[in-house]
Amino acid sequence: MIEQVLERARARGASADALLRDVTVLSLSFESGRLKGSALSQEAGLNLRVVAAGRLGVAGTTDLAQADD
């Protein structure tokens, strides 16, 4: 996925770098030594930095389902 994004930027004569992140967090809460609750959350995203014609641009998304567009 990252290589595709970078190649699209480079094909337009820009230099670019990208970061793909995927974070999973498990939270547990206890009361009197017993498990009171739990929650699991996950977030993934892509950040892109592009330099073209001496100008810097940045973009990011958490909608990775549209990566092929």
C-alpha positions in Angstrom: 0.0 0.0 0.0 2.7 2.5 0.9 4.7 1.8 -2.2 1.6 2.4 -4.4 1.0 5.8 -2.7 4.7 6.8 -3.0 4.8 5.7 -6.7 1.8 7.8 -7.5 3.5 10.9 -6.0 6.8 10.2 -7.7 5.1 9.7 -11.1 4.0 13.3 -10.8 7.6 14.5 -10.2 7.4 14.9 -6.4 9.4 13.4 -3.7 7.4 11.8 -0.9 7.5 9.7 2.2 4.7 7.9 4.0 3.9 6.3 7.3 1.4 3.5 7.8 0.3 3.1 11.4 -1.8 0.4 13.2 -2.5 0.8 16.9 -4.5 -1.6 19.1 -5.2 -0.7 22.7 -6.7 -3.0 25.4 -8.0 -1.2 28.5 -8.9 -3.1 31.6 -10.5 -1.7 34.8 -10.6 -3.4 38.2 -12.6 -2.7 41.3 -11.8 -4.5 44.6 -9.4 -6.9 42.7 -12.1 -7.9 40.2 -12.4 -7.1 36.6 -15.0 -4.3 36.2 -14.7 -3.7 32.5 -12.7 -4.0 29.3 -12.5 -2.2 26.0 -10.5 -2.9 22.9 -9.9 -0.2 20.3 -8.0 -0.3 17.0 -7.0 2.5 14.7 -5.1 2.4 11.4 -4.1 5.2 9.1 -1.8 6.5 6.4 0.2 9.8 6.6 1.8 11.2 3.5 4.3 14.1 3.1 5.0 15.4 -0.4 7.5 18.0 -1.7 6.8 19.3 -5.2 8.1 22.5 -6.8 9.7 23.5 -3.5 6.5 23.3 -1.6 5.6 20.9 1.2 2.2 19.2 1.5 0.9 16.8 4.1 -2.2 14.6 4.2 -3.6 11.7 6.3 -6.5 9.3 6.3 -7.9 6.6 8.5 -10.0 5.3 5.6 -7.8 2.6 4.2 -10.6 0.9 2.3 -10.2 3.5 -0.5 -6.5 2.8 -1.0 -6.9 1.4 -4.5 -8.7 4.6 -5.8 
